Amino acid sequence: MTDRKTGLYALDLTSAVWRKSSASGAENDCVEIAELPGGGRAVRDSKNPGREPLRFTASEWAAFRTGVMAGEL
């Protein structure tokens, strides 16, 4: 897992295609998501796109989504 995670952070995201999360609020508190190889995701704050985004492996992203949808986060 560590190698996959390191690989995600080694990716150059300058040409990543970012989309606004459907869960973002109407108050411009926007979270943007980009798809990464192998089913991973990168997540950033649209108000601060220059800040390093968080990166999730496919399994981490699935667990995160499950937790959010269950109201755990």
Short mmCIF file of the C-alpha atoms (twelve columns), coordinates in Angstrom:
data_MODEL
# 
_entry.id   MODEL 
# 
loop_
_atom_site.group_PDB 
_atom_site.id 
_atom_site.type_symbol 
_atom_site.label_atom_id 
_atom_site.label_alt_id 
_atom_site.label_comp_id 
_atom_site.label_asym_id 
_atom_site.label_seq_id 
_atom_site.Cartn_x 
_atom_site.Cartn_y 
_atom_site.Cartn_z 
_atom_site.pdbx_PDB_model_num 
ATOM 1  C CA . MET A 1  0.000   0.000  0.000   1 
ATOM 2  C CA . THR A 2  2.809   2.428  0.815   1 
ATOM 3  C CA . ASP A 3  4.255   2.075  -2.689  1 
ATOM 4  C CA . ARG A 4  0.868   2.803  -4.267  1 
ATOM 5  C CA . LYS A 5  0.395   5.823  -2.024  1 
ATOM 6  C CA . THR A 6  3.889   7.114  -2.802  1 
ATOM 7  C CA . GLY A 7  3.130   6.622  -6.481  1 
ATOM 8  C CA . LEU A 8  -0.034  8.710  -6.202  1 
ATOM 9  C CA . TYR A 9  1.905   11.594 -4.669  1 
ATOM 10 C CA . ALA A 10 4.545   11.308 -7.401  1 
ATOM 11 C CA . LEU A 11 1.936   11.946 -10.112 1 
ATOM 12 C CA . ASP A 12 2.002   15.319 -11.855 1 
ATOM 13 C CA . LEU A 13 -1.506  16.758 -11.576 1 
ATOM 14 C CA . THR A 14 -0.981  19.839 -13.768 1 
ATOM 15 C CA . SER A 15 -3.145  18.322 -16.508 1 
ATOM 16 C CA . ALA A 16 -5.631  16.628 -14.171 1 
ATOM 17 C CA . VAL A 17 -9.306  17.151 -14.967 1 
ATOM 18 C CA . TRP A 18 -10.971 18.499 -11.827 1 
ATOM 19 C CA . ARG A 19 -14.718 18.399 -11.258 1 
ATOM 20 C CA . LYS A 20 -16.803 19.862 -8.484  1 
ATOM 21 C CA . SER A 21 -18.081 17.258 -6.065  1 
ATOM 22 C CA . SER A 22 -21.829 16.744 -6.189  1 
ATOM 23 C CA . ALA A 23 -21.731 16.971 -2.379  1 
ATOM 24 C CA . SER A 24 -20.294 20.504 -2.394  1 
ATOM 25 C CA . GLY A 25 -22.461 23.170 -0.839  1 
ATOM 26 C CA . ALA A 26 -24.100 26.132 -2.551  1 
ATOM 27 C CA . GLU A 27 -22.067 28.486 -0.327  1 
ATOM 28 C CA . ASN A 28 -19.007 28.015 -2.587  1 
ATOM 29 C CA . ASP A 29 -17.472 25.570 -0.103  1 
ATOM 30 C CA . CYS A 30 -16.406 23.456 -3.040  1 
ATOM 31 C CA . VAL A 31 -14.449 20.264 -3.055  1 
ATOM 32 C CA . GLU A 32 -13.001 19.245 -6.404  1 
ATOM 33 C CA . ILE A 33 -12.072 15.692 -7.370  1 
ATOM 34 C CA . ALA A 34 -9.768  14.334 -10.064 1 
ATOM 35 C CA . GLU A 35 -9.544  10.703 -11.115 1 
ATOM 36 C CA . LEU A 36 -6.142  9.050  -10.785 1 
ATOM 37 C CA . PRO A 37 -4.762  5.856  -12.312 1 
ATOM 38 C CA . GLY A 38 -5.934  2.616  -10.732 1 
ATOM 39 C CA . GLY A 39 -9.180  4.112  -9.421  1 
ATOM 40 C CA . GLY A 40 -7.526  6.559  -7.031  1 
ATOM 41 C CA . ARG A 41 -8.744  10.106 -6.479  1 
ATOM 42 C CA . ALA A 42 -7.216  13.473 -5.704  1 
ATOM 43 C CA . VAL A 43 -9.249  15.973 -3.675  1 
ATOM 44 C CA . ARG A 44 -8.667  19.711 -3.335  1 
ATOM 45 C CA . ASP A 45 -10.310 22.881 -2.069  1 
ATOM 46 C CA . SER A 46 -11.491 24.903 -5.067  1 
ATOM 47 C CA . LYS A 47 -10.808 28.148 -3.196  1 
ATOM 48 C CA . ASN A 48 -7.144  27.169 -2.815  1 
ATOM 49 C CA . PRO A 49 -6.226  25.115 -5.921  1 
ATOM 50 C CA . GLY A 50 -2.497  25.762 -5.484  1 
ATOM 51 C CA . ARG A 51 -2.407  23.833 -2.226  1 
ATOM 52 C CA . GLU A 52 -1.301  20.202 -2.457  1 
ATOM 53 C CA . PRO A 53 -4.394  17.997 -2.893  1 
ATOM 54 C CA . LEU A 54 -5.070  14.922 -0.820  1 
ATOM 55 C CA . ARG A 55 -4.663  11.665 -2.713  1 
ATOM 56 C CA . PHE A 56 -6.510  8.438  -2.051  1 
ATOM 57 C CA . THR A 57 -5.971  4.919  -3.365  1 
ATOM 58 C CA . ALA A 58 -9.072  3.227  -4.773  1 
ATOM 59 C CA . SER A 59 -9.675  1.312  -1.528  1 
ATOM 60 C CA . GLU A 60 -9.147  4.419  0.629   1 
ATOM 61 C CA . TRP A 61 -11.569 6.374  -1.571  1 
ATOM 62 C CA . ALA A 62 -14.197 3.617  -1.313  1 
ATOM 63 C CA . ALA A 63 -13.887 3.555  2.491   1 
ATOM 64 C CA . PHE A 64 -14.083 7.373  2.668   1 
ATOM 65 C CA . ARG A 65 -17.217 7.478  0.503   1 
ATOM 66 C CA . THR A 66 -18.847 4.703  2.515   1 
ATOM 67 C CA . GLY A 67 -18.186 6.608  5.738   1 
ATOM 68 C CA . VAL A 68 -19.547 9.876  4.365   1 
ATOM 69 C CA . MET A 69 -22.677 8.237  2.991   1 
ATOM 70 C CA . ALA A 70 -23.262 6.469  6.324   1 
ATOM 71 C CA . GLY A 71 -22.971 9.792  8.181   1 
ATOM 72 C CA . GLU A 72 -19.802 8.753  9.993   1 
ATOM 73 C CA . LEU A 73 -17.862 11.863 8.936   1 
# 
